Amino acid sequence: MNRRIGIFLLASLALLGCKDRGNAAKTETNNAEREKSGPKIEYYTCSMHPFIRQDGPGNCPICGMKLVPVYAQSAGAAQDGAHEHGAESQVMPPQGRGPVVLDEAKRQLIGVRTEAVTKHRIAREIDAAGRVASDPDLLVAQSDYLVALRSGGGELGGLQGGFAQAAKRRLLLLGMSEAQIAELRRRGRPDFNLLVPEPGQKVLVYASVFESDLPWIEAGMPLSAEVPGAGTVYTTNLDSVDPTLNPATRTATLRFSLSNPEGKLKPDMYLKVRLKSEGEPVLAIPSESVVDTGLRQLAYLEVAPGRYEARELKLGRRGTAFVEVLEGLKEGDRIVVNGNFLIDSESRLRGAGGGEGHQH
């Protein structure tokens, strides 16, 4: 009896073992079929360090985080995994630049300082050389325009109207604005100060600015002017900007008037002119935070405390202290504003194969 029970138990265990092995084999077969039918895994990467690539699963050699798969048919899978793990950045560092990790002592030694990327009004100060105008050509053009206006009516009315329009176009080409021409019409006489300024009358000043400064300049903006060494500063607003450039110097002429109550400003006297432009708030970073390689512009993003990665930038307008960022950073990112050139040197060593992410 006991022998029969023992045989029965042995047979039951053998049957269960066969069933378990069958289930395991079935599970492996199902997994294999699922892998074949599902998207192909191209490689495994780290959510925090997307430059890490391995053929199989494992842990990140830098931070120890579990690697996530990147699928051939789902290029965004790694990014999804990154969001699940709280990654701060999924942008690949520029070629030739590796991540840099610095301990607190090293950061203090080289004076690393970071700031958050925010919006700023980009201000730009433009210095220009000016001179008190002595312009007989403009005086004659003003006289011709006024004569054409007075000669209208009669049989020559239509012809004289054409003369007036032609004279007005000449004034525009010589740099007068529509508002100045309207004032000339109202006054009814040319500006004789273009030859010799009358005591107490305003003088016209011409100033030349480079082509690259023109996007910052518009009629009506405030400016200051002074005679070098005299100490007197005159303030006014810009009247007009010439519509054409000097092809030889690539400069444009600005025109404005200055009060001259004491008659100190003489024809052809040189002036130091300064204009200041300030636009609407835009995403901008300090100029010193930009590393310009000649081929591209970089900034170093603090992706974690003491860890820095290069970001390639597309920049817009450059102000005196800030430069506009069009692409490469977002508001709230922390970037290096001091010590970035030393970090860039280390980053180039890392990018050239000196090792990734070793702490210093």
Secondary structure as UniProt FT lines:
FT   HELIX           2..37
FT   STRAND          41..45
FT   TURN            50..51
FT   TURN            61..63
FT   STRAND          68..71
FT   TURN            72..73
FT   TURN            75..76
FT   HELIX           77..84
FT   TURN            85..86
FT   TURN            95..96
FT   STRAND          100..101
FT   HELIX           104..110
FT   STRAND          113..116
FT   STRAND          118..132
FT   HELIX           136..150
FT   TURN            155..156
FT   HELIX           157..173
FT   TURN            174..175
FT   HELIX           178..187
FT   HELIX           192..194
FT   TURN            199..200
FT   STRAND          203..210
FT   HELIX           211..216
FT   TURN            219..220
FT   STRAND          222..226
FT   TURN            228..230
FT   STRAND          233..237
FT   STRAND          240..241
FT   TURN            247..250
FT   STRAND          251..258
FT   TURN            261..262
FT   TURN            267..268
FT   STRAND          270..286
FT   HELIX           287..289
FT   STRAND          291..292
FT   STRAND          297..304
FT   TURN            305..306
FT   STRAND          307..318
FT   STRAND          322..327
FT   TURN            331..332
FT   STRAND          334..338
FT   HELIX           340..349
FT   HELIX           350..354
//
